[in-house]
């Protein structure tokens, strides 16, 4: 090509300018161009921004003899990405001409830095509102928990793209509106909009939180038939979904089938085995990961310490805790200290746990004292329980865990006068106890049960099943653990209260509705009580069924009268 047009010169220049390490080549190519236009200068402006940052780019911008609206937008976007909204606003105000990109950059920038008020002001003032601006506002309202406002804006949008749908689905999931997120995903599919990895990650997170295994499997089937099947991010989300929904075997199969396993994939699988109580398997997997040359990060060590925690490997956990910084240069975070406190507490080493809390290099957060308080209930250490509860409520006077766990410790030691005092304090502080409930998925429908449930339409059938089960359980040696009935009532009433615990109702419902051979997967929003744990072991043996229960602590796999936790949880 003997004669190059300006378009050709600019095209060649753009190739060099995209790579920061090719800056000098780009500079020489720019100098060769016989006559520069705004596009030439804008390419070099973007090159300065990528290579040297916004301050150097600003100096180049100020010297540019030719500028157009794209020049201004490029520099504004540079300031926005750096979070310097003050400078971005100054430049925006000085612009001789603005377009939709200018307004969208400012609106998106304010949303990202958490200034929703300014974002709203710019959005309302914008003469042209692009889909980017609309999406940024929807995203902003979702981030601030204003779900209804975000929904209204979404409905009013003149046009939507995949990023918009993703923002709303992710917003629902982040605001714990999981069912709404999954419904919107179904609507999106009906409109013929093809999801991307970001969509599926949000949807699978929603499935995990709802324990909607069947829907998660449908999403998996969809990915198998699409190019997304080879996407590592999607595969990792599927792995997490399976084990969080109680299906560890399918999570493992998928992990083995994942062609390119990155650190996140390994972390997901190690976490899965840790949460399901297979501590030794998790630690073996950690060793395999290291042997493959993958360097662990802080999340890996949270999973490793959790594995030690659930398996009762106190000494091993302590070694990993030290090894973290010594051998891997991984900074110790509050999550790691929380794991160590929990590890010591579960093992009954309460004094060591308190000593570690006192030596923390940061102010202990409420969760650490909550862990200590829960252990005090199990080990019936009243004095330490009062210390933990006082420390917890000093940090967070409205923390319901502090009141409830302390009341439970008093109840377990028959200090009913103290239980009454705690409940009075709760009323004075206007603290409401979170009701315990369990849920189970049957034929893609999630059924929820509360303790003492009076709502579910099949309760007569469920109670009938439980009555039969209790008779068989008693013959097999089951004795109700009355300490788990935290009410000052007669023995018969306590036994009835225990029988109506939500996880027992859910298990009975599963036995009625699910075909033989299908594992029963029950999920609970609180820690399962000792009596329900004991009952599940008996039921698994009597019915010949595997029962999987996930509580706030871990997964329990009940089979043939034995729990995977070894009664250590």
C-alpha positions as a printed Julia matrix, in Angstrom:
569×3 Matrix{Float64}:
   0.0     0.0    0.0
   1.85    3.1   -1.25
  -0.59    5.74  -0.09
  -2.09    5.45   3.35
  -5.25    7.31   4.23
  -5.65    8.98   7.63
  -8.1     6.23   8.58
  -5.43    3.63   7.84
  -2.79    5.51   9.85
  -5.18    5.79  12.81
  -6.08    2.09  12.59
  -2.41    1.07  12.76
  -1.81    3.55  15.59
  -4.74    2.1   17.56
  -3.17   -1.38  17.43
   0.02   -0.13  19.11
  -1.82    2.16  21.53
  -3.91   -0.65  23.06
  -0.83   -2.2   24.69
   0.93   -0.12  27.38
   4.27   -1.82  26.7
   4.09   -0.58  23.08
   3.86    3.1   24.04
   7.14    4.09  22.35
   6.14    2.34  19.12
   2.77    4.12  19.29
   4.55    7.45  19.82
   6.8     6.88  16.77
   3.81    5.82  14.66
   1.93    8.97  15.73
   4.91   11.1   14.66
   4.92    9.47  11.22
   1.32   10.44  10.47
   1.45   13.31   7.93
  -1.6    15.08   9.33
  -3.31   14.43  12.65
  -7.01   14.7   13.35
  -9.05   14.45  16.59
  -9.12   10.66  16.3
  -5.29   10.51  16.22
  -5.02   12.66  19.34
  -7.77   10.7   21.12
  -5.96    7.41  20.45
  -2.8     8.84  22.0
  -4.79   10.33  24.91
  -6.22    6.88  25.69
  -2.71    5.43  25.34
  -1.34    7.92  27.91
  -4.23    7.08  30.22
  -3.62    3.31  30.02
   0.17    3.59  30.29
   0.79    6.41  32.77
  -2.5     7.15  34.5
  -4.93   10.05  34.59
  -2.52   12.8   35.7
  -0.16   12.31  32.73
  -3.17   11.94  30.45
  -4.49   15.28  31.74
  -1.19   16.99  30.89
  -1.36   15.56  27.37
  -5.03   16.57  27.07
  -4.22   20.17  27.99
  -1.65   20.34  25.13
  -3.87   18.76  22.49
  -4.49   21.26  19.66
  -7.6    19.4   18.52
 -10.28   18.17  20.91
 -13.76   16.81  20.35
 -16.41   15.47  22.72
 -14.7    12.04  22.72
 -11.51   13.66  24.07
 -13.36   15.11  27.04
 -15.24   11.85  27.63
 -12.0     9.85  27.64
 -10.45   11.98  30.37
 -13.68   12.15  32.39
 -13.86    8.34  32.27
 -10.26    8.23  33.53
 -11.14   10.34  36.56
 -14.31    8.3   37.15
 -12.4     4.99  37.14
 -10.0     6.43  39.71
 -12.9     7.63  41.86
 -11.94   11.3   41.51
 -15.47   12.55  40.96
 -14.61   16.13  41.96
 -12.16   16.48  39.08
 -14.48   14.6   36.75
 -17.25   17.06  37.62
 -14.97   20.07  37.01
 -14.07   18.74  33.57
 -17.69   17.9   32.83
 -18.76   21.47  33.7
 -16.06   22.91  31.4
 -17.1    20.79  28.42
 -18.21   22.91  25.46
 -20.43   20.09  24.27
 -21.83   17.03  26.02
 -23.4    13.84  24.72
 -25.08   10.8   26.29
 -21.67    9.21  26.98
 -20.66   12.24  29.07
 -23.8    12.08  31.2
 -23.63    8.28  31.53
 -20.0     8.42  32.71
 -20.87   10.89  35.47
 -23.97    8.99  36.6
 -22.09    5.66  36.66
 -19.19    7.26  38.53
 -21.37    8.65  41.29
 -23.12    5.3   41.67
 -19.79    3.47  41.93
 -18.44    5.82  44.62
 -21.68    5.55  46.61
 -23.01    9.07  46.03
 -26.54    8.13  44.98
 -27.87   11.63  45.6
 -25.51   13.17  43.02
 -26.23   10.32  40.6
 -29.96   11.04  40.84
 -29.34   14.76  40.29
 -27.31   14.14  37.12
 -29.77   11.51  35.87
 -32.72   13.88  36.22
 -30.77   16.69  34.51
 -29.56   14.56  31.58
 -31.29   15.64  28.34
 -30.48   12.25  26.79
 -30.64    9.16  28.98
 -28.86    6.19  27.45
 -29.45    2.59  28.51
 -26.1     2.85  30.35
 -27.44    5.72  32.49
 -30.7     3.89  33.22
 -28.8     0.72  34.15
 -26.41    2.64  36.4
 -29.36    4.11  38.31
 -31.05    0.71  38.67
 -27.74   -0.66  39.95
 -27.37    2.28  42.35
 -30.8     1.87  43.88
 -30.2    -1.88  44.31
 -26.86   -1.19  46.03
 -28.61    1.08  48.51
 -31.31   -1.51  49.17
 -34.03    0.54  47.46
 -35.4    -2.45  45.6
 -38.85   -1.06  44.87
 -37.42    2.14  43.33
 -35.05    0.04  41.2
 -37.99   -2.12  40.05
 -40.0     0.97  39.1
 -37.09    2.38  37.1
 -36.58   -0.98  35.39
 -40.23   -1.04  34.3
 -40.02    2.53  32.99
 -36.89    1.98  30.9
 -37.46    2.65  27.18
 -34.88    0.01  26.3
 -32.91   -2.72  28.09
 -29.82   -4.74  27.35
 -28.28   -7.8   28.98
 -26.31   -5.62  31.43
 -29.61   -4.14  32.64
 -31.17   -7.54  33.25
 -27.99   -8.67  35.03
 -28.03   -5.6   37.28
 -31.58   -6.3   38.44
 -31.07  -10.05  38.9
 -27.84   -9.44  40.85
 -29.56   -6.68  42.83
 -32.35   -9.03  43.87
 -29.84  -11.66  45.01
 -27.71   -9.12  46.91
 -30.86   -7.9   48.7
 -31.91  -11.46  49.6
 -34.87  -11.34  47.18
 -33.82  -14.68  45.72
 -37.2   -15.8   44.38
 -37.69  -12.49  42.57
 -34.25  -12.83  41.0
 -35.0   -16.32  39.7
 -38.4   -15.24  38.37
 -36.79  -12.36  36.49
 -34.23  -14.76  35.02
 -37.08  -16.92  33.7
 -38.73  -13.84  32.18
 -35.45  -12.84  30.56
 -35.16  -16.27  28.96
 -38.76  -16.01  27.68
 -37.82  -12.76  25.93
 -35.08  -14.67  24.13
 -32.2   -12.83  25.83
 -29.18  -15.1   26.13
 -27.44  -14.99  29.53
 -23.7   -14.51  29.99
 -21.44  -15.76  32.82
 -22.42  -12.82  35.04
 -26.13  -13.71  34.7
 -25.62  -17.35  35.55
 -23.38  -16.6   38.54
 -26.13  -14.42  40.06
 -28.84  -16.99  39.29
 -26.82  -19.85  40.76
 -26.13  -17.81  43.88
 -29.89  -17.33  44.17
 -30.41  -21.09  43.81
 -27.8   -21.69  46.52
 -29.47  -19.34  48.97
 -32.92  -20.81  48.3
 -31.48  -24.34  48.26
 -33.33  -24.73  44.96
 -31.36  -27.73  43.69
 -33.75  -28.66  40.88
 -33.66  -25.17  39.39
 -29.88  -25.17  39.75
 -29.78  -28.43  37.8
 -31.92  -26.85  35.06
 -29.42  -24.0   34.8
 -26.65  -26.61  34.58
 -28.47  -28.35  31.72
 -28.77  -25.02  29.93
 -25.03  -24.36  30.23
 -24.16  -27.82  28.87
 -25.99  -26.95  25.64
 -24.32  -23.53  25.34
 -20.79  -22.17  24.82
 -20.81  -21.24  28.53
 -20.09  -24.88  29.43
 -16.36  -24.21  29.09
 -16.43  -21.02  31.18
 -14.47  -21.56  34.41
 -16.45  -18.9   36.31
 -19.75  -20.6   35.48
 -18.35  -24.05  36.34
 -17.17  -22.74  39.72
 -20.58  -21.22  40.43
 -22.21  -24.56  39.59
 -19.8   -26.39  41.91
 -20.7   -24.0   44.76
 -24.41  -24.31  43.99
 -24.33  -28.11  44.17
 -22.56  -28.38  47.51
 -24.51  -25.5   49.04
 -27.71  -27.31  48.03
 -26.45  -30.44  49.76
 -25.26  -32.38  46.7
 -21.54  -32.8   47.33
 -21.12  -35.76  44.95
 -22.33  -33.81  41.91
 -20.15  -30.87  42.94
 -17.13  -33.2   42.94
 -18.05  -34.71  39.54
 -18.31  -31.25  38.03
 -15.01  -30.21  39.59
 -13.29  -33.2   37.95
 -14.91  -32.31  34.61
 -13.8   -28.67  34.74
 -11.02  -28.43  32.12
  -9.28  -25.35  33.53
  -9.41  -25.23  37.3
  -8.25  -21.93  38.74
  -7.72  -20.89  42.36
 -11.4   -19.97  42.76
 -12.46  -23.46  41.59
 -10.16  -25.14  44.12
 -11.36  -22.81  46.88
 -14.98  -23.67  46.09
 -14.36  -27.42  46.28
 -12.22  -27.26  49.42
 -14.93  -25.11  51.06
 -17.56  -27.65  50.03
 -15.8   -30.57  51.69
 -15.09  -28.41  54.77
 -18.74  -27.4   55.2
 -19.9   -30.98  54.7
 -17.61  -32.14  57.49
 -15.13  -34.03  55.3
 -12.16  -32.25  56.83
  -9.48  -34.75  55.84
 -10.68  -34.79  52.22
 -10.6   -30.98  52.16
  -7.02  -30.96  53.47
  -5.96  -33.62  50.94
  -7.46  -31.45  48.2
  -5.5   -28.49  49.55
  -2.28  -30.51  49.2
  -3.21  -31.5   45.62
  -3.82  -27.84  44.77
  -0.38  -26.88  46.04
   1.22  -29.76  44.12
  -0.31  -28.38  40.94
   1.54  -25.13  41.57
  -1.49  -23.04  42.54
  -0.69  -20.6   45.32
  -3.34  -20.38  48.07
  -4.88  -17.05  49.05
  -6.65  -15.86  52.2
  -9.95  -17.47  51.09
  -8.2   -20.84  50.73
  -7.05  -20.64  54.34
 -10.53  -19.74  55.58
 -11.68  -23.0   53.95
  -8.72  -24.97  55.35
  -9.27  -23.66  58.89
 -13.0   -24.38  58.55
 -12.13  -27.94  57.54
 -10.02  -28.33  60.69
 -12.79  -26.69  62.69
 -15.57  -29.07  61.6
 -13.34  -32.12  61.94
 -12.0   -31.15  65.39
  -8.4   -30.98  64.15
  -7.25  -28.39  66.68
  -3.48  -28.94  66.47
  -3.55  -29.16  62.67
  -5.59  -25.97  62.48
  -3.06  -24.16  64.66
  -0.24  -25.31  62.34
  -2.05  -24.04  59.24
  -2.72  -20.74  60.99
   1.0   -20.23  61.6
   1.98  -21.57  58.16
  -0.26  -19.03  56.44
   2.02  -16.07  57.0
   5.28  -17.95  57.48
   5.19  -20.11  54.35
   2.72  -18.38  52.03
   2.97  -14.71  52.99
  -0.83  -14.55  53.29
  -2.02  -11.74  55.54
  -4.1   -12.9   58.49
  -7.6   -11.4   58.36
 -10.4   -11.25  60.94
 -12.05  -14.26  59.23
  -9.03  -16.42  60.07
  -9.07  -15.36  63.72
 -12.81  -16.11  63.81
 -12.09  -19.62  62.53
  -9.44  -20.12  65.2
 -11.73  -18.9   67.99
 -14.46  -21.23  66.7
 -11.97  -24.12  66.47
 -10.97  -23.69  70.11
 -14.54  -23.17  71.28
 -15.89  -26.33  69.62
 -13.06  -28.32  71.2
 -14.06  -26.99  74.62
 -10.86  -24.97  74.99
 -12.79  -21.89  76.13
  -9.98  -20.35  78.19
  -7.62  -20.56  75.2
 -10.3   -19.0   73.02
 -10.69  -16.08  75.44
  -6.9   -15.66  75.56
  -6.8   -15.49  71.74
  -9.64  -12.93  71.71
  -7.72  -10.74  74.16
  -4.63  -10.91  71.92
  -6.4   -10.0   68.68
  -4.63   -7.23  66.73
  -8.0    -5.57  66.09
 -11.11   -4.81  68.07
 -13.12   -8.05  68.26
 -16.32   -7.94  66.22
 -19.68   -9.21  67.44
 -19.46  -12.55  65.57
 -16.42  -13.6   67.63
 -18.25  -13.08  70.92
 -21.3   -14.78  69.38
 -19.14  -17.84  68.69
 -17.85  -17.85  72.27
 -21.36  -17.45  73.64
 -22.67  -20.37  71.59
 -19.86  -22.58  72.9
 -20.68  -21.56  76.46
 -24.18  -22.94  75.98
 -22.85  -26.29  74.75
 -20.28  -26.55  77.53
 -22.6   -24.93  80.13
 -20.09  -22.31  81.23
 -22.39  -19.71  82.78
 -19.72  -17.27  83.97
 -18.03  -17.06  80.58
 -21.42  -16.87  78.85
 -22.26  -13.72  80.8
 -18.89  -12.21  79.83
 -19.41  -13.07  76.16
 -22.99  -11.76  76.11
 -22.0    -8.49  77.82
 -19.12   -7.99  75.36
 -21.38   -8.78  72.4
 -24.18   -6.45  73.51
 -21.72   -3.65  74.27
 -20.68   -3.82  70.62
 -24.21   -4.27  69.28
 -27.07   -3.64  71.76
 -29.64   -4.78  69.21
 -27.91   -8.1   68.45
 -30.59  -10.74  68.94
 -27.99  -13.54  69.22
 -26.58  -12.09  72.43
 -29.95  -12.17  74.18
 -31.17  -15.49  72.8
 -27.96  -17.43  73.41
 -27.63  -16.07  76.94
 -31.25  -17.01  77.66
 -30.53  -20.48  76.28
 -27.54  -20.88  78.61
 -29.69  -19.87  81.58
 -32.44  -22.26  80.44
 -29.96  -25.14  80.07
 -28.89  -24.56  83.69
 -32.51  -24.14  84.89
 -32.01  -20.45  85.76
 -35.54  -19.51  84.67
 -35.5   -16.28  86.66
 -32.54  -15.13  84.57
 -34.31  -16.22  81.37
 -37.18  -13.92  82.34
 -34.75  -11.04  82.92
 -33.2   -11.5   79.49
 -36.61  -11.54  77.81
 -37.57   -8.34  79.63
 -34.36   -6.7   78.38
 -35.24   -7.78  74.84
 -38.62   -6.09  75.12
 -37.06   -2.93  76.48
 -34.53   -2.84  73.63
 -37.29   -3.8   71.12
 -35.24   -6.78  69.99
 -37.28   -9.49  68.27
 -36.08  -13.09  68.19
 -35.56  -14.55  64.72
 -38.05  -17.42  64.4
 -36.53  -20.8   63.55
 -37.68  -22.33  60.3
 -36.68  -25.11  57.94
 -37.38  -25.73  54.29
 -37.27  -28.59  51.82
 -37.58  -28.7   48.04
 -40.08  -31.18  46.57
 -40.76  -31.26  42.82
 -39.12  -27.83  42.37
 -41.37  -26.28  45.04
 -39.81  -25.04  48.29
 -41.9   -25.91  51.37
 -41.21  -23.92  54.54
 -41.95  -25.01  58.1
 -41.76  -23.09  61.36
 -41.5   -24.57  64.84
 -45.02  -25.3   66.05
 -46.26  -24.73  62.47
 -50.03  -24.28  62.13
 -50.1   -23.18  58.49
 -48.9   -25.93  56.14
 -51.89  -27.62  54.53
 -50.52  -31.14  55.07
 -49.81  -30.82  58.79
 -52.27  -33.6   59.83
 -50.41  -36.06  57.59
 -47.04  -34.81  58.86
 -48.03  -35.16  62.54
 -49.39  -38.63  61.85
 -46.06  -39.63  60.31
 -44.14  -38.15  63.25
 -46.29  -40.03  65.78
 -45.45  -43.34  64.06
 -41.77  -42.38  63.88
 -41.54  -41.43  67.57
 -42.96  -44.82  68.62
 -40.36  -46.61  66.5
 -37.6   -44.29  67.71
 -38.43  -44.94  71.38
 -38.29  -48.69  70.78
 -34.85  -48.17  69.21
 -33.63  -46.27  72.3
 -34.44  -42.63  71.53
 -34.88  -40.43  74.61
 -35.97  -36.79  74.02
 -33.31  -34.28  75.07
 -35.46  -32.05  77.25
 -32.64  -29.51  77.67
 -33.39  -28.49  74.07
 -36.93  -27.46  75.0
 -36.12  -24.01  76.32
 -39.4   -23.41  78.14
 -40.24  -23.71  81.83
 -43.06  -26.22  81.32
 -43.89  -29.81  82.28
 -42.07  -32.8   80.76
 -44.96  -33.8   78.44
 -45.21  -30.26  77.06
 -41.46  -30.16  76.49
 -41.63  -33.4   74.54
 -44.44  -32.01  72.4
 -42.5   -28.8   71.76
 -39.49  -30.84  70.61
 -41.7   -32.91  68.3
 -42.87  -29.73  66.57
 -39.38  -28.39  65.76
 -39.22  -27.22  62.17
 -36.55  -29.66  60.95
 -38.57  -32.65  62.22
 -41.63  -31.38  60.33
 -39.56  -30.95  57.17
 -37.97  -34.41  57.46
 -41.37  -36.05  57.95
 -42.75  -34.17  54.94
 -39.79  -35.36  52.86
 -40.37  -38.97  53.91
 -43.99  -38.68  52.8
 -43.4   -36.92  49.48
 -40.04  -38.11  48.14
 -39.63  -41.56  46.54
 -37.56  -44.2   48.38
 -33.84  -43.92  47.72
 -33.9   -40.15  47.19
 -31.9   -38.28  49.86
 -33.93  -35.89  52.0
 -32.32  -32.44  52.01
 -33.48  -30.06  54.74
 -32.17  -26.57  55.38
 -32.49  -24.53  58.56
 -31.89  -20.83  59.28
 -30.53  -21.5   62.8
 -28.28  -24.08  64.43
 -30.02  -27.44  64.67
 -30.7   -28.51  68.27
 -29.28  -31.61  69.94
 -32.64  -33.37  70.06
 -33.31  -32.9   66.33
 -29.79  -34.12  65.63
 -30.4   -37.25  67.7
 -33.83  -37.81  66.14
 -32.45  -37.5   62.59
 -29.94  -40.27  63.33
 -32.69  -42.61  64.52
 -34.97  -41.74  61.6
 -32.22  -42.38  59.04
 -31.76  -45.91  60.45
 -35.46  -46.68  60.82
 -36.45  -45.42  57.37
 -33.26  -46.51  55.59
 -32.91  -43.03  54.12
 -30.04  -40.59  53.87
 -31.0   -37.3   55.49
 -28.92  -34.2   54.81
 -29.47  -31.2   57.07
 -27.76  -27.86  56.58
 -27.9   -25.43  59.48
 -26.0   -22.17  60.0
 -22.93  -24.1   61.08
 -22.44  -26.92  58.56
 -23.96  -29.87  56.72
 -24.96  -33.03  58.58
 -25.23  -36.29  56.6
 -27.35  -38.82  58.53
 -27.15  -42.4   57.3
 -27.77  -45.75  59.03
 -28.06  -44.02  62.4
 -24.75  -42.16  62.14
 -24.01  -38.49  61.4
 -21.04  -37.39  59.34
 -20.12  -34.88  62.05
 -19.42  -37.68  64.54
 -21.57  -35.71  67.01
 -18.98  -32.92  66.91
 -20.56  -29.67  65.73
